[in-house]
Amino acid sequence: MNVLFINISDTKGGAALGSYRLHKEILAKGFSSKMLVGEACSKNSLVDQLPRTYKDKFLKLFAESIGLNYINVLSSFNSITSHQFFDEADILNFHCLHYGYFNYLAIPKIAKRKPVLYKLSDMWSFTGHCAYSFDCEKWKTGCGSCPYPDNYPVIKHDSTGLEWNLKKWVYRNSPLSIVTPSKWLQSVAKQSILKQYSIDFIPNGIDLDAYSPVDKEVARHAIGIPMNKKVILFAAQNLQDPRKGSDLLSGAFDQLPQGLKNDVVLVCFGSGGEAVKALTDLPLIDLGYITGDRLKALIYSSADVFVFPTRADVFGLVLLESMACGTPLISFAVGGVTELVRPNITGLLAQPENASDLSLKLAELIEDDALRHK
């Protein structure tokens, strides 16, 4: 079997890492696997970057001005089907199709040539523009008059009703199989314009040889983290992304007892750590953007608590990585997060958007050694 992955990137970001790890595992099992991506970060013959033409770039401003992101990428109609990787493939695996490298209107042409398994990474595939709809449910019946035009991907003109109908047309003309990494997204997708398809739940996995507990003292010594402090870890691809909740985390820190603050150090990794530093008076160790699995395992193992103050998430790969390294979790009860953060088993859950409750949960877990160990 020859598998071809189509994704935003090979290793940059959680959605990319999920498919790249699956790609490597397929290779390890003796099958053939290749990747066509919007941004190639690794250099090997099995990964190629999809070209974007002058017309794609020229039409981008027009597409954005009418509120129809990504329809400018005309190269999608030929760059994939004419590629050698496509000719050799027995099955295609779509992952994250937004971020401006792919035109969703090309799906019918591609899906009629090769069988396609589409793994959803968020809600974008069935909304009028957004990756997460939060409390809006217009995607169930047809978008329009969008309450969140500034949510990613931002729209300059409200054509969400038209985009929703264009996607509906795409799915009406495309044979697809759908997979979701969380039961929450599976249940949501079954209420959307994708409900005509078989929608299966297959959670993300990680390499437990790479992600496993390391002695805390050894891990802290290797990274340069103080031994005499309680360590709170915060990580995201982009720490400044409003959805990741750094402002809520800051609000929670403000409400911690001063005595507890004196014993705590915040460690973060991902891009935009300087913005987190500006939000809190806690001592901060900013490790920057980290890509190595074993280095990340050291960082997770060095922490007493991993905090994930997300406003919306389908899965949260960093939660799985932290669990595998034996570090308890704190997050909000949103989306697929509740399938990983199980109260008093793998961590604690706070009420969504409630910085005060998050602060209480942080204090409880930091102060209770026995609970953290459990």
N, C-alpha and C positions, 0 to 999 in steps of 0.2 A: 504494500500500500504506500502511495506517495501522497503526502499531506502538504498543502500550501497554506500558510497563515497570511492573512491580510490584516495589518494592524498599524496604529499610529507610529509605533517605534518597536525596536526589539528589546531594549533594556531601560528606557527612560520612563519612569512612572509605574504605578501599581498595575494598571491595565496592561502595560507592555510586559512587565515582569511575569505576570500570570501566563501569558501566551509563550514567552520565551522559555520559561521553565518547562512548560508542556512540550514545546518544540525539542528541548534537550532530552526530555524523558522518552519521547517517541524515538529519537535517534538511539538512545541507550537500549531500547527494546528491539533494535534491529530493523526498524522501518525507515523510510526516507521522509525527511521533513525539510522544508525550505520556507523562507519568509520574504514577503514583499511589504515594505513598510514606508511610512511617510518620512521618518527620520531614522537612518541607520547609525547606531552608535558603536556596534561591534564590527570588526573587520574580518569577515570570513566569506568564503565562496557560497555559503548557504543562505546568506542574507543579502538582499539587494534593495536599494532605495527607489521608490517609484518616482519617475521624472515628472516634473510639472513644467508646462510649456509657457511661452510668452503670453499666449491667449488666456491661460488660467490666471496669470497675474494681472493681466490687463482688465479682465472682466470681474476681478474680485471686488473692486470698488462699486461697480454696478450692482452685483449680486447683494452686497451688504446694504446698499442704499434702498433696495426694495424689500429688505428684510428676509431674503432667502439665502442664508449662508450655505456655501459649498457648491451651489449649482454652477458656479463658474469653473469648476475643475473638469473641463471637457475632456482632458486627457484620460480620465477614468474609463471612458468608453472603449479605448483601444490599448492603453499602456499595459493593462493587466492581461487581456485576452491575447495580445500579441507577444507576450513575454515567454521565454523558454520555460520558466518555472511553471507557468500556467499549462503549457502543452504537456509537461511531464506529470502534472498532478492528477490524482484519482479523485481527490476530495478537497474542497476549500474550507477553511476555517476562518470566518470573519470574526474579528474582535471589535475594538473601538473604531468606528467608522467616521467619527467626527474629528475635529481639530484642523480641518482645511486641506487635507491631502486626498480626499475621496468625495466623489459625487454620488449620493445615494440613488439618483435616477438611473445609474448604470447597473444597479443590482439585477433587474430583469434580464438584461442581455447576458450578464455573467452567469446567473443562476440557471439559465437555460442551456448553457454549455457544459457545466460541471455541477455535481451535487454540492450543496452548500450547507454547512452547519454554522449558524450565527450565534455566538456567545455574547450575550448582552453584558455590558459593563456598567450601565446606568439606565436611566429612563429615556434617553434621547431618541431612541429608535421609534418610539410611539407618541412623542409629544410634538407640539408645533414649533419648538425650538430648544427647549431647556433640557439639561441633563438631569436635573432634579426639580420636581414641581412643588415640593414642600406641601402646603395645605391646599393647593389648587388641584381640582379633579376634572378640569375641562377636557383633558386628554382622553377621557372615557367616551365622550360624545362628539368631540370636535372643538378645537381650540379657537381662539379669537379674543380680542380685547384682553390681551395678556396682562395679568397683574404683576408679573415679574420680568419685564423686558430687559432689565440689567443683569439678570442671572445668566451664568455661562450656558451656552454661547450668547453673548450680548446681541440684541437686535436693534437696529436704528429705525426700523419701520415695522409696524405690527402687521405681518403677513402670516401670523401663526395659524389662522384658519386654513389658508391656502397650503402652507407646508404640511399641515396635518393631513389634508386631502391628497396631496402629492405622495406622501408616504403610504397612505391607504391604497392608492393606485399601484404603487410599487409592489406592495405585498399581494395585491390581487393578481399580479402578473409574475410572481416569483415563487418557484417551489423551494421552500426552506425548511430546515429543522432548527428549532430554537432551544438554546440552553441558557440557564441562569445560574450564577454562583451562590445564590441564597434563596431560601424558600419564600422570603418576603418578596423578592423581585419576581419570582415565579407566579405568586398569587396576584401581583399587580399586573404583570404582562397578560395574564389570563382574562383581565378585565378590559384590555386595550384592543387596538386594531390588529394585534398579533394573535388574537384568540382563535383564529382559524387554524393555527398551526399546532403541532405537537410541541409542548413546552416542557422540557425536562430540567430537573435540578441536579447539577453536578458541582459540588463545592470546589473551590480552589485548594490546591495542595502545595506543600513546600518540602524541600529536601531536609529530612531530619538528621542527616549526617552533617549538614552545614549549620542548621539551626537546632542547637541543643544547649543545655545549661553549662556554663563555665563558672568555676569558682569565683565568687564575687570579688575577693581580694585580688586574685590574679587578673581579672578583667579590669578592675579599677586601676591597678598599677600599670597595665598595658596602655590604657587610654589617658591616664593622668587625672583621674577623678579622686577627690579627697576621700579618705577612708572613714573619717569621723563625721560624715554628713549622711542624712537620708537623701536619696537621689530620686527625683521625679523626672521621668523621661517623656519627651513630646517629640513626635516625628511626623512628617508629611512631605510629599514631593515639593509642595509649595506652602511654606508655613504662613504666608501672607494671604492665602486663599480664604475669603470670608467664610466659606462653607466649613473649613476645618476648625473654626471656632477659637482662634487665638485670643480674641477679645473676651470670650466667655471664660477662658482659662485665666486671663488677667484678672477678671472680676472675682473669680474663685480665690486666687492668690491674695487679693486685697482683703478678703474676709477671714483668712487664716489667722489664728492667734499669733501674736508677735513672738512668743516663746518658741512656737513651732517653726516660724519663719527663720529664726536664728539657727535652726538645726538642719535646714533644707538647702539643697542646691538643685537648680533646674538644668538639665542637659537636653539639648535639642539637636536634631539633624534633619537636613533638607535645605532647600534654598529659601532665603528670606529670613534668616535667623536674627538679623539686625532689627527687623520690625518687632520681633518678639521681645528683644532686649528693651526696646523703647516702651513696652507696655507694662513692665514689671520691675519692681525694685529688688526682686530676688537675685542672688548671685547666679549668673548664667554662664554655662559652658556651651558655646556654639561650635559644633563639630562640622558644620557645612554639609554639602551634599555628599552622601555616602552611597557607593554602589556595591562594594564587596560584601558577599553574604557572610563570610566568617568574621569580618570586622563588625558588621551589624550585630551578629550574635554576641560578640564581646560587649557591645554597647547595651544591648537588652539585658544581658546577664549582670552588668554593673549596676543596674537600677533596682530600686526597691519597689517602685510603682511605675507603670506605663499609663499615661493619661492620653485619652483620645477624645477631645471635646468637639466632635463633629456635629454639625447640624443635620446632615443627611449623608448616608452611605449605604451602598448595596452590600458590602462585605467588610472591607477594612483589612487588607493583607497584612498591614503592620500589627494588627491584633493577633493574627495567627502566628506571626514571627515571634512576638513577645511571649505568647503562650508556650511555644515550643522551647523557649529559653528559660521557662520557669518563672517569669515575671508577671505578677498579677496586674489586672487591667481595671481602669475606671473609664467609663464613657457615659454617653447619654442613651436613653432607650429609644433609638430611632432606627428605622429600616432594618437591614440585615445584621446590624451590630448585636442585637439581642440574641442572635444564634451563636455568637462567640463569647460575649460577656454574659456569663450566667451567674446571677447574684449568689455570693458565698460559695461558689464553686471555682470559677476562674477569675472573679473580680466583683466589682460593684457597679450598679447602674444608677445614674442620677436622672431626675426629671428633665426632659428636653428644654433647652434654652434657659435653664435655671442655674445661674452661677452660684447662688447660695447653697443649693443642694449639692452641687459639684464640690464646693468647698467643704461641706460636712463630710462627704464621702472620702475626700482626700485626707482630711484630718483623721478620720476613723481608721483608714488603712495604713497611714504613716505611723500612727501611734500604737497600733495593735500588731505587735510582732507575730503573735500566734495566728491571727487572721491572715496575715500576709503569707505565712508559711503554709497554712491550710490551702 
